[in-house]
Amino acid sequence: MVSCLVHLGPSLARSSSNIFGCTLRKLKKDAGSSCQTENDGERSTETKNGGERDGRNKARRGSENGGYTRRESYVSTTWAQEIVWLICHDADTNAAKKSNLEDRFPNLEHLYPGVKKIAKTPPPRYIKSHLPYGVIPADIWRAKCKVVYVARNPKDTSVSLYHFARLLRVTRFTGTFGEFFPHFTDSPAFYGGYWRHLRGFWRMREEPNVLFLFYEDMLKDTPAVIRKIANFFEKQLTEEQVQKIARYCSFDEMKQNSLSNMEWMKEAGFWMDGEGGLMRKGKVGDWKNDYTPEMSAEVDRLVEEKLTPLGIQFTYTSG
């Protein structure tokens, strides 16, 4: 999916249950949040009890100058998380080596480390999420928390999600990519579906508190994107610090870094044996190893129908 990173300030209200991997229907049932429907990410005022949505009661609170990060692909989010954290901590890689990325930059909707721990963390807070725009806690927008959204081309995203589905023990998915493919193209199971997810945040990209990035641009010129993110957070970095972050956050370095690559999930038994790890290749164009011509044509059709009219363009190959 796409990734969203948020930089939050002082307060975060209590919230609901873990919705990792759930459909929007279940998310609405569990969290009582208003769900996006066919409105491509616009907020709905309809709740499960038919009443008006009260943002103060239904959403976690963010504070002024807060921040939030969102993503479409699991590796791209992890990568952006570490970059954002280091930018906002003056490229202090020694501090980054003292704790897991999940502890420094927790997931809003996961049970670990949990919303209660997030709420007790002194500001500024750094939070990631996979939630679609339509169910993002409303206070995050009211408080103008800084939001970094990372999108990846749909073909590489689908392959990334396929391997992640096989990796997670809870999904119990052992099928082929061909069997997985319809779940990506037609199903809202992955946080409302790729197409709606991306459209919702794309429409917010001109907001001053939103930074919309593409994974492919991050790979092409990582130092340039680091400078762009630093400017967004109003952080002054020296060229030495930019290069230091780029080296620390290179794919090969992060793949070997147990504090960044979520290896604790393997040790806790959340990952299936023999399926590798969270970070596989990190390349643009790896989809060609799994796609048939018919699959490629179907995604091209969906992009033309759902995203091209909005001016969204993707890079599918490196170089």
C-alpha positions as CSV (number, residue, x, y, z in Angstrom):
1,M,0.0,0.0,0.0
2,V,0.9,3.6,0.2
3,S,2.5,5.0,3.3
4,C,1.8,7.9,5.5
5,L,4.1,9.3,8.2
6,V,2.9,11.8,10.7
7,H,4.7,14.1,13.0
8,L,2.5,14.6,16.0
9,G,2.5,17.1,18.9
10,P,1.3,16.8,22.5
11,S,-2.0,14.9,22.7
12,L,-3.5,11.8,21.2
13,A,-6.9,10.7,22.3
14,R,-7.6,7.0,23.1
15,S,-8.8,5.0,20.2
16,S,-10.1,1.6,19.1
17,S,-8.8,-1.8,18.2
18,N,-6.1,-3.1,16.0
19,I,-7.2,-2.9,12.3
20,F,-4.1,-4.2,10.7
21,G,-4.9,-6.0,7.5
22,C,-8.7,-5.4,7.8
23,T,-11.1,-4.3,5.2
24,L,-12.7,-0.9,5.4
25,R,-16.0,-2.6,6.3
26,K,-14.4,-4.2,9.4
27,L,-12.5,-1.0,10.2
28,K,-15.8,0.9,10.3
29,K,-17.3,-1.7,12.5
30,D,-14.4,-1.9,14.9
31,A,-13.4,1.7,15.1
32,G,-16.7,3.5,14.5
33,S,-14.9,5.7,12.0
34,S,-16.5,7.2,8.9
35,C,-15.4,5.2,5.9
36,Q,-14.7,6.4,2.4
37,T,-16.9,4.8,-0.1
38,E,-17.1,5.5,-3.8
39,N,-16.1,9.1,-3.1
40,D,-12.4,8.4,-3.8
41,G,-11.2,9.3,-0.3
42,E,-13.5,12.1,0.6
43,R,-14.7,12.0,4.2
44,S,-18.2,10.7,4.8
45,T,-20.3,12.0,7.7
46,E,-22.2,8.8,8.0
47,T,-21.3,6.5,10.9
48,K,-22.5,3.1,11.8
49,N,-25.2,4.5,14.1
50,G,-26.3,7.0,11.4
51,G,-25.3,10.1,13.3
52,E,-22.9,12.9,12.5
53,R,-19.3,12.0,13.1
54,D,-17.8,13.7,16.1
55,G,-14.1,14.1,15.4
56,R,-13.3,14.6,19.0
57,N,-14.8,11.4,20.1
58,K,-14.0,9.2,17.0
59,A,-10.4,10.3,16.3
60,R,-7.1,10.3,18.0
61,R,-6.0,13.8,18.7
62,G,-3.0,15.4,17.2
63,S,-1.5,18.7,18.2
64,E,-0.2,21.7,16.6
65,N,2.9,21.2,14.5
66,G,2.4,17.5,14.6
67,G,3.3,15.0,11.9
68,Y,2.1,11.8,10.3
69,T,3.4,9.3,7.7
70,R,1.5,7.2,5.3
71,R,2.5,4.6,2.7
72,E,1.6,2.2,-0.1
73,S,4.4,-0.3,0.1
74,Y,5.8,-1.8,3.3
75,V,9.4,-1.2,2.4
76,S,8.8,2.3,1.3
77,T,7.3,3.2,4.6
78,T,10.1,1.8,6.7
79,W,12.6,3.6,4.5
80,A,10.7,6.9,4.8
81,Q,10.3,6.4,8.6
82,E,14.0,6.1,9.2
83,I,14.8,9.1,7.0
84,V,12.2,11.3,8.6
85,W,13.3,10.3,12.1
86,L,17.0,11.0,11.4
87,I,16.2,14.3,9.7
88,C,14.3,15.5,12.8
89,H,17.1,14.2,15.1
90,D,20.0,15.9,13.4
91,A,21.3,12.8,11.7
92,D,22.0,11.2,15.0
93,T,22.6,7.6,13.9
94,N,23.9,6.6,17.3
95,A,20.5,7.4,18.9
96,A,18.8,5.5,16.1
97,K,20.9,2.4,17.0
98,K,19.5,2.4,20.6
99,S,15.9,1.2,19.9
100,N,13.7,-0.4,17.2
101,L,12.2,1.8,14.6
102,E,8.7,0.6,15.7
103,D,9.4,2.1,19.2
104,R,10.7,5.4,17.8
105,F,8.1,5.6,15.0
106,P,5.1,3.5,16.0
107,N,2.2,2.4,13.8
108,L,-1.1,4.2,14.8
109,E,-3.3,1.2,14.3
110,H,-1.1,-1.6,15.6
111,L,-1.4,-3.2,19.1
112,Y,2.4,-2.8,19.6
113,P,3.6,-0.5,21.0
114,G,0.0,0.7,21.2
115,V,-2.0,4.0,21.3
116,K,-1.6,4.3,25.1
117,K,2.1,4.3,24.8
118,I,2.0,6.8,21.9
119,A,-0.2,9.1,24.0
120,K,2.4,9.0,26.9
121,T,5.3,9.9,24.6
122,P,6.4,13.5,25.0
123,P,6.1,15.6,21.8
124,P,7.0,15.7,19.1
125,R,5.7,12.3,18.2
126,Y,6.4,10.4,15.0
127,I,3.7,8.0,13.8
128,K,3.1,5.9,10.8
129,S,-0.2,4.5,9.4
130,H,-1.7,2.6,6.5
131,L,-5.2,4.2,7.0
132,P,-6.9,5.7,4.0
133,Y,-7.6,9.4,3.9
134,G,-11.3,8.9,4.7
135,V,-10.6,7.3,8.1
136,I,-7.5,9.1,9.2
137,P,-8.3,10.7,12.6
138,A,-9.8,14.0,11.9
139,D,-7.8,15.8,14.6
140,I,-4.6,15.2,12.6
141,W,-6.0,17.4,9.9
142,R,-7.5,20.0,12.2
143,A,-4.2,20.3,14.0
144,K,-2.2,20.6,10.8
145,C,0.1,17.7,11.7
146,K,2.8,17.3,9.1
147,V,2.0,14.4,6.8
148,V,4.5,12.6,4.5
149,Y,2.9,10.3,2.0
150,V,4.9,7.8,0.0
151,A,3.4,6.3,-3.2
152,R,4.9,3.5,-5.3
153,N,3.9,2.4,-8.8
154,P,1.1,-0.2,-8.7
155,K,3.0,-3.0,-10.3
156,D,5.9,-3.0,-7.9
157,T,3.5,-2.3,-5.0
158,S,1.4,-5.4,-5.9
159,V,4.5,-7.7,-5.9
160,S,5.7,-6.1,-2.6
161,L,2.3,-6.8,-1.0
162,Y,2.2,-10.3,-2.4
163,H,5.5,-11.2,-0.6
164,F,4.4,-9.4,2.5
165,A,1.1,-11.4,2.6
166,R,3.1,-14.6,2.3
167,L,5.5,-13.4,5.0
168,L,2.9,-12.7,7.6
169,R,1.8,-15.7,9.5
170,V,-1.6,-14.2,10.3
171,T,-2.7,-13.9,6.7
172,R,-2.2,-17.7,6.1
173,F,-1.7,-16.9,2.4
174,T,0.4,-19.5,0.5
175,G,-0.8,-18.9,-3.0
176,T,0.9,-17.8,-6.2
177,F,1.1,-14.2,-7.4
178,G,-1.5,-15.1,-10.0
179,E,-3.9,-16.0,-7.2
180,F,-3.0,-12.9,-5.3
181,F,-3.3,-10.5,-8.2
182,P,-7.1,-10.0,-8.1
183,H,-7.0,-9.2,-4.4
184,F,-4.8,-6.2,-5.4
185,T,-6.7,-5.0,-8.5
186,D,-10.3,-5.6,-7.3
187,S,-10.4,-5.9,-3.6
188,P,-10.6,-3.2,-0.9
189,A,-9.0,-5.6,1.6
190,F,-5.7,-3.7,1.7
191,Y,-6.8,-0.6,3.6
192,G,-9.5,0.3,1.1
193,G,-7.6,-0.7,-2.0
194,Y,-4.7,0.9,-3.8
195,W,-6.7,3.1,-6.1
196,R,-8.9,4.9,-3.6
197,H,-6.0,5.1,-1.1
198,L,-3.8,7.0,-3.5
199,R,-6.5,9.2,-4.9
200,G,-7.5,10.4,-1.4
201,F,-4.1,11.6,-0.5
202,W,-3.2,12.9,-4.0
203,R,-6.0,15.3,-3.7
204,M,-4.4,16.6,-0.4
205,R,-0.9,17.1,-1.9
206,E,-1.2,20.9,-2.2
207,E,-2.0,21.3,1.4
208,P,1.0,23.0,3.2
209,N,1.2,20.3,5.9
210,V,1.3,17.4,3.3
211,L,4.4,16.2,1.4
212,F,3.6,13.7,-1.3
213,L,6.5,11.6,-2.5
214,F,7.2,8.8,-4.9
215,Y,9.3,5.8,-3.9
216,E,10.9,5.8,-7.4
217,D,12.2,9.4,-6.9
218,M,13.6,8.4,-3.5
219,L,15.6,5.6,-5.1
220,K,16.7,7.8,-8.0
221,D,18.2,10.6,-5.9
222,T,18.0,9.9,-2.2
223,P,20.0,12.9,-1.1
224,A,17.7,15.2,-3.0
225,V,14.6,13.7,-1.4
226,I,16.3,14.0,2.0
227,R,16.8,17.7,1.4
228,K,13.2,18.0,0.3
229,I,11.9,16.3,3.5
230,A,14.2,18.4,5.6
231,N,12.8,21.6,4.1
232,F,9.3,20.3,4.7
233,F,10.1,19.9,8.4
234,E,12.0,23.2,8.4
235,K,15.2,21.4,9.4
236,Q,18.6,22.8,8.4
237,L,21.0,20.0,7.5
238,T,24.6,20.2,6.4
239,E,25.7,18.3,3.3
240,E,27.6,16.0,5.6
241,Q,24.4,15.2,7.5
242,V,22.5,14.6,4.3
243,Q,25.1,12.1,3.0
244,K,25.2,10.5,6.5
245,I,21.5,9.9,6.4
246,A,21.6,8.6,2.8
247,R,24.3,6.1,3.7
248,Y,22.6,4.9,6.9
249,C,19.2,4.6,5.0
250,S,20.6,2.9,1.9
251,F,18.7,-0.3,1.1
252,D,21.6,-2.6,1.8
253,E,22.3,-1.0,5.1
254,M,18.7,-1.1,6.3
255,K,18.3,-4.7,5.1
256,Q,21.1,-5.7,7.5
257,N,19.9,-3.4,10.3
258,S,17.7,-5.4,12.7
259,L,16.5,-2.2,14.4
260,S,15.1,-0.9,11.1
261,N,13.9,-4.0,9.2
262,M,11.4,-5.2,11.9
263,E,13.3,-8.4,12.6
264,W,11.7,-8.4,16.0
265,M,8.5,-9.7,14.2
266,K,10.4,-12.7,13.1
267,E,11.7,-13.4,16.6
268,A,8.2,-13.0,18.0
269,G,6.8,-15.6,15.5
270,F,4.8,-13.2,13.3
271,W,6.7,-14.2,10.1
272,M,6.5,-17.5,8.2
273,D,9.7,-19.5,7.9
274,G,11.3,-19.6,4.5
275,E,9.7,-16.4,3.2
276,G,12.7,-14.1,3.7
277,G,12.2,-10.8,5.5
278,L,10.5,-7.4,5.2
279,M,13.1,-6.0,2.9
280,R,13.6,-8.0,-0.3
281,K,15.1,-6.1,-3.3
282,G,14.0,-2.5,-3.1
283,K,14.2,-2.1,-6.9
284,V,12.1,-0.4,-9.5
285,G,10.9,-2.8,-12.2
286,D,11.0,-6.0,-10.2
287,W,7.4,-6.6,-11.1
288,K,8.5,-7.9,-14.5
289,N,9.6,-11.1,-12.8
290,D,6.0,-11.9,-11.7
291,Y,3.7,-10.2,-14.2
292,T,2.2,-11.7,-17.3
293,P,1.4,-9.4,-20.3
294,E,-2.3,-9.7,-19.4
295,M,-1.6,-8.6,-15.8
296,S,0.4,-5.6,-17.0
297,A,-2.3,-4.6,-19.4
298,E,-5.0,-4.8,-16.7
299,V,-3.0,-2.5,-14.4
300,D,-2.4,-0.1,-17.2
301,R,-6.1,0.0,-17.9
302,L,-6.9,0.7,-14.2
303,V,-4.3,3.4,-14.0
304,E,-5.7,5.0,-17.1
305,E,-9.2,4.8,-15.7
306,K,-8.7,5.8,-12.1
307,L,-5.4,7.8,-11.8
308,T,-4.4,9.3,-15.1
309,P,-7.3,11.8,-15.1
310,L,-5.9,13.2,-11.9
311,G,-2.5,13.7,-13.4
312,I,-0.8,10.9,-11.6
313,Q,2.2,9.4,-13.6
314,F,4.4,6.5,-12.5
315,T,7.9,5.2,-13.2
316,Y,7.9,1.5,-13.9
317,T,11.6,0.9,-14.7
318,S,14.9,2.2,-13.4
319,G,17.2,4.4,-15.3
